[in-house]
Amino acid sequence: MIQTNSPVFWRGTFALVIGSFMVFANVYVTQPLLPMLANAFSISPLQASGSFTITTFTLGLSLLIYGPLSDALGRRGLMLLTLLGTTLTTFCLSFVANYEMLLALRGIQGFFLAGLPAIAVAYLSDEYAPDALLIAVGLYISGNSIGGIGGRLIGGFFGEWIGPFATFGLMSVISAVCLLCVFYLLPPSKHFQPKTLNVKSIKGDIAAHLKNRRLLTCYLIGGFSFFIFINQYSYITFVLEQAPYSLSAKYVGLLFLTYLAGTLGSALSGKLATRFTQPSIMIMGTSIFIIGSLVTLGDSLLAIILGLLTNSFGFFVCHSTCSAFVSRNADKAKASASSLYLVFYYLGASLGGFYLDPFWHYGGWNAIIVGSWIILGAVLTLEIHLLRQHNRKAIISKCPSN
């Protein structure tokens, strides 16, 4: 097994960090490009955001496929194959001639993008010693946020300079370099034990998770929170390109640095869990998210930035706690329970734009916030219900058996 601080530990961990950066940079590169895509194809903001949401939709659905597939076929080869598919589809995006082709390629890309997130932790579990695994997973997850920010900065800065389609071409070159690094650095699997692909067992595990009320509540909390959070970012790009802000794409891209507040929120959520119950922390996170959304209604750019920083902090406090709650409360098949959480999470990202679009057309950003509060109020209600369930379970567990 791979041990902490050995050369092979750093090679393998760095390879997965690079792969994670590549995946999430490709997912989010289109977000600052949305106004440009809307102009290029003469389409509405909702249609433009479809180039982002179709990717998260197919990514979310595909997460349930790759885990069991890698159990049967192996980890390393499947991850490399999906990264190759990502690179090729990104390259093809630089030649799109119409909106329909853009959507089709982004949908196919989402299928390939799911490969590494669905398999990486399983690969680490196979090959790394327990102590090394904890460190490697933390570093690997950091690649997610770095990739998300990096993709948006690439889209914003280069989109303004060379246009959206040449930016996809540049992203394909970056992806190819990342793919070669992962191929060279990632150690071959030495401890993988293939398993028979049992579809009936997989379906049974998923059904059991959905029947678990606490897990289902958590799935809805995570899905509806991301439903609002990520799509607020999509619509704010259209707000900021208009007067009185009139920001160019590169400055809109910089706005996504507010995600760094989420990194702090994720880190603090673990410490908060030593003092408060997990449902209580989710309530705190969503309450902060609601307050941050209110702050964005201020007239100044500073107010919008402060509001988005607050939103990011609150959302990631809730999301990281919710994800940990699922892992702790799954009665069996914890990996599929966590994968199912991510399915709800990314499906939420895919559907939120359709919900918010009527609010956008009715009253612009002010109406977007009203629509956000409606959903976040429902999320808060679910969290209070989860807290009651948690407290009831705690009381029962303390009662002496007859």
C-alpha positions in Angstrom: 0.0 0.0 0.0 1.1 3.6 -0.7 2.4 5.3 2.4 2.3 9.0 3.3 5.1 11.2 2.0 6.6 8.5 -0.2 7.5 9.6 -3.8 4.7 7.4 -5.2 2.2 9.1 -2.8 3.0 12.5 -4.1 3.0 11.3 -7.7 -0.4 9.7 -7.4 -2.0 12.5 -5.3 -0.7 15.2 -7.7 -2.0 13.3 -10.7 -5.5 13.2 -9.2 -5.3 16.9 -8.2 -4.4 17.7 -11.8 -7.2 15.5 -13.1 -9.7 17.1 -10.7 -8.6 20.6 -11.8 -9.1 19.5 -15.5 -12.6 18.1 -14.8 -14.0 21.1 -13.0 -12.3 23.7 -15.1 -14.1 22.1 -18.1 -17.4 22.1 -16.2 -17.3 25.8 -15.3 -15.4 27.4 -18.1 -18.7 28.3 -19.9 -20.2 30.3 -16.9 -18.4 33.7 -17.6 -19.0 33.0 -21.4 -22.8 32.9 -21.1 -23.5 36.5 -22.3 -21.1 36.0 -25.2 -22.7 32.7 -26.2 -26.2 34.4 -26.0 -25.0 37.1 -28.4 -23.2 34.7 -30.7 -26.3 32.5 -31.2 -29.0 35.2 -30.6 -30.5 33.2 -27.7 -32.0 34.0 -24.3 -30.1 33.9 -21.0 -31.9 30.6 -20.2 -30.9 29.0 -23.4 -27.3 30.2 -23.0 -27.2 28.8 -19.4 -28.3 25.5 -20.9 -24.7 25.0 -22.2 -23.8 24.8 -18.5 -26.8 23.0 -17.1 -26.8 20.2 -19.7 -23.3 19.3 -18.6 -24.1 19.1 -14.9 -27.3 17.1 -15.8 -25.4 14.4 -17.7 -22.5 14.5 -15.2 -24.9 13.9 -12.3 -26.7 11.0 -14.0 -23.4 9.4 -15.0 -22.0 9.3 -11.5 -24.1 6.2 -10.7 -22.7 4.4 -13.7 -18.9 4.7 -13.3 -18.6 3.5 -9.7 -20.0 0.0 -10.3 -18.4 -0.1 -13.8 -14.9 0.6 -12.2 -15.6 -2.2 -9.7 -15.8 -4.6 -12.6 -13.4 -3.1 -15.2 -10.7 -1.3 -13.1 -10.0 2.2 -12.0 -7.0 3.8 -13.7 -7.8 2.9 -17.3 -11.4 4.1 -17.0 -10.3 7.4 -15.5 -7.8 8.0 -18.3 -10.4 7.0 -21.0 -13.0 9.5 -19.6 -10.3 12.3 -19.4 -9.5 11.6 -23.1 -13.2 11.8 -24.0 -13.3 15.2 -22.1 -10.3 16.5 -24.0 -11.7 15.5 -27.4 -15.2 17.0 -26.8 -13.6 20.2 -25.6 -11.6 20.4 -28.8 -14.8 19.8 -30.8 -16.5 22.7 -29.0 -14.1 25.1 -30.6 -15.8 24.3 -34.0 -19.5 24.5 -33.1 -21.6 26.2 -35.7 -24.9 26.4 -33.9 -26.6 26.2 -30.5 -27.9 22.7 -30.9 -24.4 21.4 -31.6 -23.1 23.2 -28.6 -25.7 21.6 -26.3 -25.1 18.1 -27.8 -21.3 18.3 -27.2 -21.7 19.7 -23.7 -24.1 16.9 -22.9 -21.6 14.3 -24.1 -18.8 16.1 -22.3 -20.8 15.8 -19.0 -20.9 12.0 -19.4 -17.1 11.9 -19.7 -16.5 14.4 -16.9 -18.2 12.2 -14.4 -15.6 9.5 -14.7 -12.8 10.8 -12.5 -15.1 12.2 -9.6 -16.9 8.9 -9.5 -13.8 6.7 -9.4 -10.9 8.7 -7.8 -11.7 8.1 -4.1 -12.3 4.4 -4.8 -8.8 4.2 -6.5 -7.3 5.9 -3.5 -9.0 3.4 -1.2 -7.6 0.5 -3.1 -4.0 1.7 -3.3 -3.3 4.0 -0.3 -2.7 3.1 3.3 -5.5 4.4 5.7 -3.4 7.4 7.0 -2.2 8.3 3.5 -5.8 8.0 2.2 -7.1 10.8 4.5 -4.4 13.2 3.4 -4.7 12.3 -0.3 -8.5 12.8 -0.3 -8.3 16.2 1.2 -5.7 17.3 -1.4 -7.7 15.8 -4.2 -10.9 17.6 -3.2 -8.9 20.9 -3.1 -8.5 20.3 -6.9 -12.3 20.6 -7.3 -12.4 24.1 -6.1 -9.2 25.2 -7.8 -10.6 23.8 -11.1 -13.9 25.5 -10.6 -12.2 28.9 -10.0 -9.6 28.3 -12.7 -12.1 27.3 -15.4 -14.1 30.5 -14.7 -11.0 32.7 -14.8 -9.9 31.1 -18.1 -13.4 31.6 -19.5 -13.6 35.2 -18.4 -10.1 36.4 -19.3 -9.6 34.5 -22.6 -13.2 34.7 -23.6 -12.9 38.5 -23.7 -9.6 38.3 -25.5 -10.0 35.6 -28.1 -13.7 34.8 -28.0 -15.7 31.9 -26.6 -14.9 29.3 -29.3 -11.1 29.9 -29.3 -11.3 29.7 -25.5 -12.7 26.2 -25.9 -9.7 25.4 -28.2 -7.4 26.7 -25.5 -9.2 24.7 -22.9 -8.7 21.5 -25.0 -4.9 22.2 -25.1 -4.9 22.7 -21.3 -6.9 19.5 -20.9 -4.5 17.5 -23.2 -1.5 18.6 -21.0 -3.4 17.6 -17.9 -4.3 14.2 -19.4 -0.6 13.6 -20.2 0.4 14.5 -16.7 -2.2 12.1 -15.2 -1.1 9.3 -17.6 2.5 9.8 -16.6 2.1 10.3 -12.9 -0.8 8.1 -11.8 0.6 4.8 -10.5 -0.9 1.6 -12.0 -3.4 -0.3 -9.9 -1.8 -3.0 -7.8 -4.4 -3.9 -5.3 -7.6 -3.7 -7.4 -9.8 -6.7 -7.0 -12.5 -6.9 -9.8 -16.1 -7.6 -8.8 -19.0 -9.0 -10.7 -21.3 -6.2 -12.0 -24.5 -6.9 -10.1 -27.2 -4.6 -11.4 -29.9 -6.0 -9.1 -27.7 -5.3 -6.0 -27.0 -1.7 -7.2 -30.7 -1.0 -7.7 -31.4 -2.5 -4.3 -28.9 -0.2 -2.6 -30.3 2.9 -4.3 -33.8 1.9 -3.4 -32.8 1.4 0.3 -31.1 4.9 0.4 -34.2 6.6 -1.1 -36.4 4.9 1.6 -34.1 6.2 4.4 -35.9 9.4 5.4 -32.9 11.1 6.8 -30.8 10.4 3.7 -33.7 11.5 1.3 -34.1 14.7 3.3 -30.3 15.3 3.0 -30.4 14.6 -0.7 -33.2 17.2 -1.1 -31.3 19.8 1.0 -28.2 19.4 -1.0 -30.0 19.4 -4.4 -32.2 22.4 -3.8 -29.4 24.4 -2.2 -27.2 23.9 -5.3 -30.3 24.5 -7.4 -30.2 28.1 -6.2 -26.5 28.7 -5.5 -25.0 27.9 -8.8 -27.7 29.4 -10.9 -27.5 32.7 -9.0 -24.0 32.9 -10.4 -25.3 32.3 -13.9 -27.8 35.1 -13.8 -25.5 37.6 -12.0 -23.2 37.5 -15.1 -26.1 39.1 -17.1 -26.7 41.7 -14.4 -23.0 42.7 -14.3 -22.6 43.1 -18.1 -25.4 45.6 -18.1 -25.4 49.3 -16.8 -24.6 50.6 -14.3 -21.8 48.0 -13.9 -20.9 47.2 -17.5 -18.2 44.7 -16.5 -16.3 42.9 -19.2 -16.0 39.1 -19.2 -12.6 39.1 -17.4 -13.9 41.1 -14.5 -17.0 38.9 -14.3 -14.7 35.9 -14.2 -12.8 37.5 -11.2 -16.2 37.6 -9.4 -16.0 33.8 -9.1 -13.1 34.2 -6.7 -15.9 34.7 -4.1 -15.9 30.9 -4.2 -12.9 31.0 -1.9 -15.2 31.9 0.9 -16.7 28.5 0.4 -13.3 26.9 1.0 -13.2 28.6 4.4 -16.8 27.5 5.1 -16.1 23.9 4.2 -13.0 23.9 6.6 -15.0 25.5 9.4 -17.9 23.1 9.1 -15.8 20.2 10.4 -14.8 22.2 13.5 -18.4 23.3 14.1 -19.5 19.6 14.0 -17.5 19.1 17.2 -19.8 21.5 19.0 -23.1 21.4 17.3 -25.3 18.7 15.6 -25.0 18.4 11.9 -28.6 19.5 11.2 -28.0 22.6 13.3 -25.0 23.5 11.2 -27.0 23.0 8.0 -29.6 25.5 9.4 -26.8 28.0 10.2 -25.4 27.6 6.6 -28.7 28.1 4.9 -29.6 31.1 7.2 -26.3 32.7 6.2 -27.1 32.0 2.5 -30.5 33.7 2.9 -28.8 36.8 4.4 -26.2 36.9 1.7 -28.8 36.9 -1.0 -30.4 39.9 0.7 -27.1 41.7 0.7 -26.8 41.3 -3.1 -29.8 43.6 -3.5 -27.7 46.6 -2.6 -27.0 49.0 -5.5 -23.2 48.9 -5.4 -20.8 46.4 -6.8 -19.3 46.0 -3.4 -22.7 44.9 -2.0 -23.0 42.3 -4.7 -19.5 41.0 -4.0 -20.1 40.9 -0.2 -23.4 39.1 -0.8 -21.8 36.5 -3.0 -19.0 35.9 -0.5 -21.6 35.4 2.2 -23.6 33.1 0.0 -20.6 31.0 -0.8 -19.6 30.7 2.8 -23.1 29.7 3.9 -23.7 27.3 1.0 -20.5 25.4 1.5 -21.0 25.1 5.3 -24.4 23.5 4.5 -23.1 21.4 1.6 -20.0 19.9 3.3 -22.0 19.1 6.4 -24.8 17.6 4.4 -22.3 15.4 2.5 -20.7 14.2 5.7 -24.2 13.5 7.3 -25.0 11.2 4.4 -21.8 9.2 4.8 -22.4 8.8 8.6 -26.0 7.9 8.3 -26.0 5.4 5.4 -26.8 2.0 6.9 -24.9 0.2 4.1 -23.3 0.8 0.7 -21.9 4.2 1.8 -20.2 4.8 -1.6 -23.5 4.6 -3.5 -25.2 6.7 -0.8 -22.6 9.5 -1.4 -22.9 9.1 -5.2 -26.7 9.4 -4.9 -26.2 12.6 -3.0 -24.1 14.0 -5.8 -26.7 13.0 -8.3 -29.3 15.1 -6.5 -26.6 17.8 -6.2 -25.9 18.1 -9.9 -29.4 17.6 -11.0 -30.3 20.5 -8.8 -27.7 22.6 -10.7 -29.3 21.5 -14.0 -32.8 22.4 -13.1 -32.5 25.6 -11.1 -32.1 27.8 -14.2 -35.5 26.7 -15.5 -37.1 27.7 -12.2 -35.4 31.1 -11.9 -35.9 32.1 -15.5 -39.5 33.3 -15.1 -38.4 35.4 -12.1 -35.7 36.9 -14.2 -38.1 37.9 -17.0 -40.6 39.3 -14.5 -38.4 41.4 -12.3 -34.7 40.9 -13.0 -32.3 40.3 -10.1 -34.7 41.4 -7.4 -37.2 38.8 -8.5 -34.3 36.2 -8.7 -33.7 36.8 -5.0 -37.4 36.4 -4.2 -37.4 33.1 -6.1 -34.3 32.1 -4.2 -35.9 32.8 -0.8 -38.9 30.6 -1.6 -36.6 27.6 -2.3 -34.2 28.4 0.6 -37.2 28.7 2.9 -38.3 25.2 1.9 -34.7 24.0 2.5 -34.7 25.6 5.9 -38.0 23.7 6.7 -36.4 20.4 5.6 -33.4 21.1 7.9 -35.6 21.8 10.9 -37.4 18.6 10.2 -34.1 16.8 10.0 -33.0 18.3 13.3 -36.2 17.1 15.0 -35.6 13.6 13.5 -32.0 13.7 14.8 -33.0 14.8 18.3 -35.7 12.2 18.5 -33.2 9.5 17.5 -30.8 10.8 20.1 -33.4 10.6 22.9 -34.5 7.1 21.9 -30.8 5.9 21.9 -30.4 7.3 25.4 -33.4 5.6 26.8 -32.6 2.3 28.7 -34.0 -0.8 27.0 -36.7 -2.7 28.8 
